[in-house]
Structures are given as structure tokens and as C-alpha cells.
């Protein structure tokens, strides 16, 4: 079973940037999709960004133009570059890896946007 470990969260001011990392214990090439989700207090978990094995990307409307998902296959790591952060981006961010056999989640990393 592949394990995912997120890192890079923290407290930043509005307008700031963070880069989240999701390190996998095995090759990420086995997954059809690598995704970032987030869950704010009292809200449902929502899909933020998706990266397919064919390198297609999709983003939630709320983050388009501000967030970028990418991967480094050699490091088995997926990234989420987040720019121009807003208070509404405050949430726990989760990494997800999926293929027809596996649907794996990380433990999450807290992102807080506040002045």
C-alpha cells in the first residue's frame, strides 16, 4: 500500500504563497490521477486540483489562475503551488492518489490565511 505524506502548510498573510508537497512511498506513475482536496471547518471536502497520468490538469473555479498542480516523477512527489492566497483558502489540504485498484489519502496539512 502506497502512503502519501503532505507537507508545506502553514500560516501566511493574504496575498502570500505556499507550496504544498505530497510525497509518495512508491511510484506515482501507477496512479491515473493525483489530486489535491481541501476541507474547511464545517464544510465538505472539495476537489481543488487534479493531474492525470497524461498530464491533463483541472482546477476548481475558485483557484484557477492562482494554484498550479505539478509532479516530479523521479521524486514521487506532487506539488500544489498556491499564489495570491485568500482567507477562503484556509483549510486542511489532502493529497489523493487513485487508480482502479487504489484510492489513497494523506493525513493532510493545515493551511491558514490570516493577517
C-alpha positions, 0 to 999 in steps of 0.5 A, spaced: 500 500 500 502 506 497 502 512 503 502 519 501 505 524 506 503 532 505 507 537 507 508 545 506 502 548 510 502 553 514 500 560 516 501 566 511 498 573 510 493 574 504 496 575 498 502 570 500 504 563 497 505 556 499 507 550 496 504 544 498 508 537 497 505 530 497 510 525 497 509 518 495 512 511 498 512 508 491 511 510 484 506 515 482 506 513 475 501 507 477 496 512 479 491 515 473 490 521 477 493 525 483 489 530 486 489 535 491 482 536 496 481 541 501 476 541 507 474 547 511 471 547 518 464 545 517 464 544 510 465 538 505 471 536 502 472 539 495 476 537 489 481 543 488 486 540 483 487 534 479 493 531 474 492 525 470 497 520 468 497 524 461 498 530 464 491 533 463 490 538 469 483 541 472 482 546 477 476 548 481 473 555 479 475 558 485 483 557 484 484 557 477 489 562 475 492 562 482 494 554 484 498 550 479 498 542 480 505 539 478 509 532 479 516 530 479 516 523 477 523 521 479 521 524 486 514 521 487 512 527 489 506 532 487 506 539 488 500 544 489 503 551 488 498 556 491 499 564 489 495 570 491 492 566 497 485 568 500 482 567 507 477 562 503 483 558 502 484 556 509 483 549 510 486 542 511 489 540 504 489 532 502 493 529 497 489 523 493 492 518 489 487 513 485 487 508 480 482 502 479 485 498 484 487 504 489 484 510 492 489 513 497 489 519 502 494 523 506 493 525 513 493 532 510 496 539 512 493 545 515 493 551 511 491 558 514 490 565 511 490 570 516 493 577 517 
